Amino acid sequence: MKTLRIALAASLAMISLCAIADEFKFKDTQGHQQRLSDYRGKWVLVNFWATWCPPCQKEIPDLIALHDAHKDKDLVVIGIAMEYASSKVVTDFATKHGITYPIVLGTYKLAAQIGSTTSLPETYLYDPAGKLTGHQSGAITRESVEEYINEKSRK
């Protein structure tokens, strides 16, 4: 099991990037601005997803648990819904699934503030200084994100 956890942490495919991230700015479905600079001192996980995407649906409970466990301390999750029929479809889905983290109605132009989004789900992780430290295409788990953060925090 430990080997699996290490593999998951490694599979988080955290690409080391050296530059401080450009500021991103999104408006969530509650009308609040979500800016990277608002979260200095915390890890920021930005997850691109879609309501129709099975791997996206599978990771949502872990993203909720991750956000709820860390939001008041050291990490926030921001979900960016892509390829949706209407805003109501997204907000109804978020309510039905108990999503507690901010949801942004995304477009590919909006997503370009962070990077190219070529598959769903796709996740970007910023460290507390605002540096983009990781990227993964495909589903993630709470455990793999926490292990990655713990490893990076020890360095």
C-alpha positions in Angstrom: 0.0 0.0 0.0 2.9 2.4 0.8 4.3 1.7 -2.6 0.9 2.6 -4.2 0.8 5.9 -2.2 4.3 6.8 -3.3 3.4 6.0 -6.9 0.3 8.1 -6.5 2.3 11.0 -5.1 4.8 10.6 -7.9 2.0 10.3 -10.5 0.8 13.7 -9.4 3.3 14.5 -12.1 4.4 17.6 -10.4 6.5 19.5 -13.0 9.0 21.8 -11.4 8.5 25.3 -12.8 10.7 28.1 -11.7 8.7 31.3 -12.3 6.2 32.8 -10.0 2.8 32.3 -11.6 1.0 35.1 -13.4 -2.0 36.3 -11.5 -5.2 34.5 -12.4 -8.6 36.0 -11.8 -11.9 34.2 -12.0 -15.4 34.9 -10.8 -17.0 31.9 -9.1 -20.7 30.9 -9.3 -21.3 32.8 -6.0 -20.1 36.0 -7.6 -16.8 36.1 -5.6 -13.4 36.8 -7.3 -10.9 34.0 -7.0 -7.4 35.4 -7.4 -4.1 33.6 -6.9 -2.7 36.5 -4.9 -5.6 36.3 -2.4 -4.3 32.9 -1.3 -0.6 33.8 -0.6 0.6 31.6 2.2 -1.6 28.7 1.1 -1.3 26.0 -1.5 -3.9 26.5 -4.3 -5.2 23.6 -6.3 -7.0 24.5 -9.5 -9.0 21.6 -11.0 -10.5 21.7 -14.5 -13.4 19.3 -14.8 -16.8 18.6 -16.5 -20.1 17.3 -15.2 -20.1 14.6 -17.9 -16.6 13.3 -17.2 -16.4 10.0 -15.2 -12.8 10.5 -13.9 -13.8 14.1 -12.8 -16.8 12.7 -10.9 -14.7 10.1 -9.3 -12.2 12.6 -7.9 -14.8 15.1 -6.6 -15.3 13.5 -3.1 -11.5 13.6 -2.6 -11.4 17.2 -3.7 -14.2 18.1 -1.3 -12.4 16.3 1.6 -9.1 17.9 0.7 -10.7 21.4 0.6 -12.7 21.0 3.8 -9.7 19.6 5.7 -7.3 22.4 4.7 -9.3 25.5 3.6 -8.8 27.3 7.0 -5.2 26.3 7.3 -3.0 25.7 4.3 -4.8 24.8 1.0 -7.7 25.7 -1.1 -9.3 24.0 -4.0 -10.9 25.9 -6.9 -12.9 24.0 -9.5 -13.3 25.2 -13.0 -16.2 23.6 -14.9 -15.6 23.2 -18.6 -17.7 22.1 -21.5 -21.1 22.6 -19.8 -24.5 23.1 -21.4 -25.6 25.9 -19.0 -24.6 27.5 -15.7 -27.7 25.8 -14.1 -26.3 22.3 -15.1 -23.1 23.1 -13.3 -24.6 24.7 -10.2 -27.2 21.9 -9.9 -24.5 19.3 -10.2 -22.4 21.1 -7.5 -25.3 21.2 -5.2 -26.3 17.5 -5.8 -22.7 16.4 -5.1 -22.1 18.6 -2.1 -19.2 20.5 -3.6 -17.9 22.9 -1.0 -15.1 24.6 -2.9 -15.6 27.5 -5.2 -16.7 26.6 -8.7 -15.9 28.8 -11.7 -17.8 28.6 -15.0 -14.8 28.2 -17.3 -14.0 28.7 -21.0 -10.8 27.8 -22.8 -9.9 31.4 -23.0 -10.3 31.8 -19.2 -8.4 28.6 -18.7 -5.5 30.0 -20.7 -4.7 32.3 -17.7 -3.2 29.1 -16.1 -2.1 26.9 -19.0 -3.4 24.8 -21.9 -6.1 22.5 -20.8 -6.0 19.5 -23.1 -7.9 16.8 -21.1 -10.3 16.6 -18.2 -9.7 16.4 -15.4 -6.6 18.5 -15.3 -5.0 20.0 -12.2 -2.6 22.7 -11.5 -1.0 23.2 -8.0 0.6 26.5 -6.8 2.8 26.6 -3.7 2.2 29.2 -0.9 4.4 31.7 -2.7 2.3 31.5 -5.8 4.8 29.4 -7.8 3.3 26.8 -10.1 4.8 23.6 -8.8 2.7 20.9 -10.4 0.4 19.8 -13.1 -1.4 16.6 -13.8 -3.7 15.4 -16.5 -6.1 12.8 -15.1 -7.7 12.2 -11.8 -6.0 12.9 -8.5 -6.6 11.8 -4.9 -6.6 13.7 -1.6 -3.9 11.4 -0.4 -1.6 12.0 -3.3 -1.9 15.7 -3.0 -1.3 15.7 0.7 1.8 13.5 0.3 3.1 15.7 -2.4 2.6 18.8 -0.3 4.2 17.2 2.7 7.2 16.1 0.6 7.6 19.6 -0.9 7.2 21.2 2.6 10.1 19.1 4.0 12.5 20.4 1.4 
